[in-house]
Amino acid sequence: MRFFVLGIEKGAFLDDSLIFNEDWLSREARNNRSVNMITGRLVNKDKQCKKCGFYQFVKNGTYQTISQLPEVERRPTYLKLHRARYLCRNCGSTFSASTSLVDDYSQISKQLKYQIAFDLAGMSFICADATSKKIIDILPDKGLHKLVSYFMKYSRKSRLKVRFLVMDMNASYGQLLKTVFPNAIIKRKESGIED
């Protein structure tokens, strides 16, 4: 069953580790402001220990996390999850259920991080690993002299290892390539650096 409330579709959370009840969406007060609160449970769908790979573990309690999502209808939106904890019967390690929506130990959803990066892209330079999609740094100025100065802080040996510079169509980036990353070739797709 799919639900549409306030422009939020319950089926939009395509992570089968997430379980939502009928009352999954509510309005709550948070920091003296009315917010959308999406509440659910997060369970481990993997059938093996994350540390040793053993296939027998037991539930070891739950804990709650609250992560910020992008705004919906100009209202802050949060994802409140009751995360299951597990204990491996083989190695004794404990681990928690995780989701592709939010990095472990993060209070900001991946979607919101991407939205922030996209909003900043017009005024800054975003340096990211094109393979892992992890942001390395966000520079406040995308002027050529600032970029050259920033990347020259890395050793020549490290800079020579860079094979690709993935970038938008900014003409000055060609000069950055020649000056800072002489062994790299340009790929015109997303902003970032692929090592």
Secondary structure, 3 states (H helix, E strand, C coil): CCCEECCEEHHHCCCCCEECCCCCEEEEEECCEEEEEEEEEECCCCCCCCCCCCCCEEEEEEEEEEEEEEEECCEEEEEEEEEEEEEECCCCCEEECCCCCCCCCCCECHHHHHHHHHHHHCCCEEEEECCCCCEEEEECCCCHHHHHHHHCCCCHHHHHHCCEEEECCCCCHHHHHHHHCCCCEEEECCCEEEC
